[in-house]
Amino acid sequence: MADQGGLTHFDAEGQAHMVDVSDKAVTSRIATAEGWIKMARETFDIINEGRAKKGDVLGVARLAGIMGAKKTPDLIPLCHPLPVTKVSVELTPDATLPGVWIKATVKTTGQTGVEMEALTAVNIAALTVYDMTKAVDKEMEIGGIRVILKDGGKSGRFEAK
């Protein structure tokens, strides 16, 4: 059997499995992820001025991101269901992209971290912006999605550079 390089979602035979966290301590955990969606200037103006035919793009995307964080274990096969205690999703229009920066922070008190929930929230919020404005701009680009903060648990604090 080849070495799995420290990957925890594979057993000794190389089969995917859910990591056993039952012996891990219950601690306060937090994760923040970010990303962006770039678009044509006209699309940016439509969103920023509240002229989208489907309604409040940023408000709906915020709610979708929150829902996405809560549904993460239903979407990611080996992700543990966690008692999510807080989800915040910020969508910030940025004329220099042009587009929207998205930041999601997720908190829990549990036995494993919430990085996947934060990443899912950003992705779902970005996809919702795309869905609500694709009629005027099919060339939007989603990117830069990454964890920028993780804290709690045995591995301690991580902050992206």
Backbone hydrogen bonds in HBPLUS format (Angstrom, degrees):
<---DONOR---> <-ACCEPTOR-->    atom                        ^
c    i                          cat <-CA-CA->   ^        H-A-AA   ^      H-
h    n   atom  resd res      DA  || num        DHA   H-A  angle D-A-AA Bond
n    s   type  num  typ     dist DA aas  dist angle  dist       angle   num
A0007-LEU N   A0004-GLN O   3.14 MM   3  5.53 160.6  2.18 113.1 119.2     1
A0017-HIS N   A0009-HIS O   2.92 MM   8  5.35 150.4  2.00 129.6 134.5     2
A0011-ASP N   A0015-GLN O   2.87 MM   4  5.44 154.3  1.93 145.7 152.3     3
A0014-GLY N   A0011-ASP O   2.89 MM   3  5.21 162.7  1.92 115.8 120.7     4
A0024-LYS N   A0021-VAL O   2.97 MM   3  5.28 159.7  2.01 113.7 120.4     5
A0027-THR N   A0110-GLY O   2.91 MM  83  5.57 157.1  1.96 152.1 146.1     6
A0110-GLY N   A0027-THR O   3.02 MM  83  5.57 142.6  2.16 158.5 148.4     7
A0029-ARG N   A0108-THR O   2.84 MM  79  5.36 165.6  1.86 160.5 158.2     8
A0108-THR N   A0029-ARG O   3.03 MM  79  5.36 152.0  2.11 147.0 148.3     9
A0030-ILE N   A0151-ASP O   3.00 MM 121  5.35 155.8  2.06 148.8 151.1    10
A0151-ASP N   A0030-ILE O   2.93 MM 121  5.35 157.5  1.99 155.0 155.4    11
A0031-ALA N   A0106-VAL O   2.99 MM  75  5.46 146.9  2.10 151.4 160.2    12
A0106-VAL N   A0031-ALA O   2.87 MM  75  5.46 160.4  1.91 159.4 165.9    13
A0032-THR N   A0149-LEU O   2.85 MM 117  4.96 156.8  1.90 137.5 140.0    14
A0148-ILE N   A0032-THR O   2.80 MM 116  5.70 162.1  1.83 146.8 153.1    15
A0149-LEU N   A0032-THR O   3.23 MM 117  4.96 147.2  2.34 143.4 138.2    16
A0033-ALA N   A0104-ALA O   2.89 MM  71  5.41 153.7  1.96 152.2 160.6    17
A0104-ALA N   A0033-ALA O   2.91 MM  71  5.41 160.0  1.95 149.7 156.2    18
A0034-GLU N   A0146-ARG O   2.95 MM 112  5.71 153.4  2.02 157.7 165.4    19
A0146-ARG N   A0034-GLU O   3.00 MM 112  5.71 148.0  2.10 151.7 160.9    20
A0035-GLY N   A0102-ILE O   2.93 MM  67  5.29 135.9  2.13 149.9 155.3    21
A0102-ILE N   A0035-GLY O   2.79 MM  67  5.29 170.0  1.80 153.8 152.1    22
A0036-TRP N   A0143-GLY O   2.93 MM 107  5.57 154.8  1.99 160.8 163.0    23
A0143-GLY N   A0036-TRP O   3.00 MM 107  5.57 163.1  2.03 150.4 153.6    24
A0037-ILE N   A0100-VAL O   3.00 MM  63  5.44 146.4  2.11 145.1 155.7    25
A0100-VAL N   A0037-ILE O   3.00 MM  63  5.44 152.1  2.08 144.5 152.2    26
A0038-LYS N   A0141-GLU O   2.74 MM 103  5.11 158.0  1.79 157.1 158.0    27
A0141-GLU N   A0038-LYS O   3.00 MM 103  5.11 154.7  2.07 132.7 140.6    28
A0039-MET N   A0098-PRO O   2.90 MM  59  5.90 156.8  1.95 157.0 155.8    29
A0043-THR N   A0040-ALA O   3.03 MM   3  5.26 117.9  2.43 102.4 117.1    30
A0044-PHE N   A0040-ALA O   2.99 MM   4  6.36 161.8  2.03 156.6 162.1    31
A0045-ASP N   A0041-ARG O   2.90 MM   4  6.17 159.2  1.94 151.8 157.1    32
A0046-ILE N   A0042-GLU O   2.99 MM   4  6.26 154.5  2.06 146.1 152.8    33
A0047-ILE N   A0043-THR O   3.02 MM   4  6.31 163.1  2.05 155.9 159.2    34
A0048-ASN N   A0044-PHE O   2.82 MM   4  5.96 173.7  1.82 158.2 160.4    35
A0049-GLU N   A0045-ASP O   2.87 MM   4  5.79 147.2  1.97 144.5 152.0    36
A0051-ARG N   A0046-ILE O   2.82 MM   5  4.92 157.2  1.87 155.1 156.3    37
A0050-GLY N   A0047-ILE O   3.08 MM   3  5.15 157.8  2.13 104.7 111.6    38
A0055-GLY N   A0052-ALA O   3.11 MM   3  5.45 161.9  2.14 110.7 116.4    39
A0057-VAL N   A0055-GLY O   2.95 MM   2  5.85 107.4  2.50 115.7 100.9    40
A0060-VAL N   A0056-ASP O   2.94 MM   4  6.08 167.5  1.96 160.4 163.7    41
A0061-ALA N   A0057-VAL O   2.91 MM   4  6.02 159.8  1.95 148.9 155.4    42
A0062-ARG N   A0058-LEU O   2.92 MM   4  6.03 149.3  2.02 140.8 148.7    43
A0063-LEU N   A0059-GLY O   3.18 MM   4  6.47 164.1  2.21 147.1 150.1    44
A0064-ALA N   A0060-VAL O   2.87 MM   4  6.12 157.5  1.92 150.8 157.9    45
A0065-GLY N   A0061-ALA O   2.87 MM   4  6.04 155.1  1.93 146.8 153.0    46
A0066-ILE N   A0062-ARG O   3.07 MM   4  6.38 157.0  2.13 149.4 155.2    47
A0067-MET N   A0063-LEU O   2.93 MM   4  6.20 164.7  1.96 152.1 156.3    48
A0068-GLY N   A0064-ALA O   2.77 MM   4  5.97 153.0  1.84 147.5 155.9    49
A0069-ALA N   A0065-GLY O   3.01 MM   4  6.29 155.5  2.07 149.0 153.9    50
A0070-LYS N   A0066-ILE O   3.23 MM   4  6.54 159.1  2.28 148.5 153.4    51
A0071-LYS N   A0067-MET O   3.03 MM   4  6.25 131.9  2.27 143.0 156.4    52
A0071-LYS N   A0068-GLY O   3.13 MM   3  5.05 132.6  2.37  94.7 107.7    53
A0072-THR N   A0069-ALA O   3.38 MM   3  5.35 166.3  2.40 103.9 107.6    54
A0074-ASP N   A0071-LYS O   2.83 MM   3  5.40 143.8  1.96 120.9 132.3    55
A0075-LEU N   A0072-THR O   2.87 MM   3  5.17 148.2  1.97 111.7 121.8    56
A0076-ILE N   A0072-THR O   2.94 MM   4  6.02 160.9  1.97 170.6 176.9    57
A0079-CYS N   A0076-ILE O   3.13 MM   3  5.49 170.7  2.14 126.0 127.4    58
A0084-VAL N   A0082-LEU O   2.96 MM   2  5.65 119.1  2.34 111.4  94.5    59
A0085-THR N   A0107-LYS O   2.87 MM  22  5.54 155.8  1.93 136.5 142.5    60
A0107-LYS N   A0086-LYS O   2.87 MM  21  5.02 156.0  1.93 145.3 147.6    61
A0088-SER N   A0105-THR O   2.87 MM  17  5.26 157.1  1.92 150.6 157.9    62
A0105-THR N   A0088-SER O   2.86 MM  17  5.26 156.2  1.91 149.5 157.5    63
A0090-GLU N   A0103-LYS O   2.74 MM  13  5.15 168.5  1.75 159.1 162.7    64
A0103-LYS N   A0090-GLU O   2.90 MM  13  5.15 156.4  1.96 148.1 154.7    65
A0092-THR N   A0101-TRP O   2.81 MM   9  5.06 164.5  1.83 150.8 156.0    66
A0101-TRP N   A0092-THR O   2.91 MM   9  5.06 167.5  1.92 143.7 141.2    67
A0094-ASP N   A0099-GLY O   2.78 MM   5  5.44 164.1  1.81 156.8 154.1    68
A0097-LEU N   A0094-ASP O   3.17 MM   3  5.82 154.0  2.24 114.7 121.3    69
A0099-GLY N   A0094-ASP O   3.01 MM   5  5.44 142.6  2.15 137.4 148.5    70
A0118-ALA N   A0114-VAL O   3.12 MM   4  6.43 157.3  2.17 150.2 155.6    71
A0119-LEU N   A0115-GLU O   2.93 MM   4  6.18 165.0  1.95 156.1 160.3    72
A0120-THR N   A0116-MET O   2.87 MM   4  5.96 156.3  1.92 144.5 151.4    73
A0121-ALA N   A0117-GLU O   2.96 MM   4  6.11 155.9  2.02 143.7 150.1    74
A0122-VAL N   A0118-ALA O   3.17 MM   4  6.46 160.3  2.21 149.7 153.4    75
A0123-ASN N   A0119-LEU O   3.05 MM   4  6.30 166.8  2.07 150.5 154.3    76
A0124-ILE N   A0120-THR O   2.87 MM   4  6.02 171.1  1.87 159.9 161.9    77
A0125-ALA N   A0121-ALA O   2.98 MM   4  6.06 158.7  2.02 146.9 153.2    78
A0126-ALA N   A0122-VAL O   2.97 MM   4  6.17 163.6  2.00 151.6 156.1    79
A0127-LEU N   A0123-ASN O   2.88 MM   4  6.11 161.3  1.91 152.4 158.0    80
A0128-THR N   A0124-ILE O   2.94 MM   4  6.07 145.1  2.07 141.8 150.9    81
A0129-VAL N   A0125-ALA O   3.05 MM   4  6.40 154.4  2.11 149.3 155.4    82
A0130-TYR N   A0126-ALA O   3.01 MM   4  6.33 163.3  2.04 150.9 155.4    83
A0131-ASP N   A0127-LEU O   2.81 MM   4  6.04 164.3  1.84 147.4 151.8    84
A0132-MET N   A0128-THR O   2.93 MM   4  6.07 159.8  1.97 151.3 155.8    85
A0133-THR N   A0129-VAL O   3.19 MM   4  6.30 128.3  2.48 142.6 154.5    86
A0133-THR N   A0130-TYR O   3.14 MM   3  5.39 144.2  2.27 104.4 114.7    87
A0134-LYS N   A0130-TYR O   2.80 MM   4  5.47 117.9  2.19 157.3 168.1    88
A0136-VAL N   A0133-THR O   3.05 MM   3  5.85 154.0  2.12 122.3 128.1    89
A0137-ASP N   A0133-THR O   3.22 MM   4  6.38 132.2  2.46 140.5 152.8    90
A0160-ALA N   A0148-ILE O   3.01 MM  12  4.64 161.9  2.04 118.2 123.1    91
A0150-LYS N   A0158-PHE O   2.91 MM   8  5.07 148.0  2.02 148.9 149.5    92
A0158-PHE N   A0150-LYS O   2.72 MM   8  5.07 152.1  1.80 158.1 161.8    93
A0156-GLY N   A0153-GLY O   3.26 MM   3  5.68 156.6  2.31 110.0 116.9    94
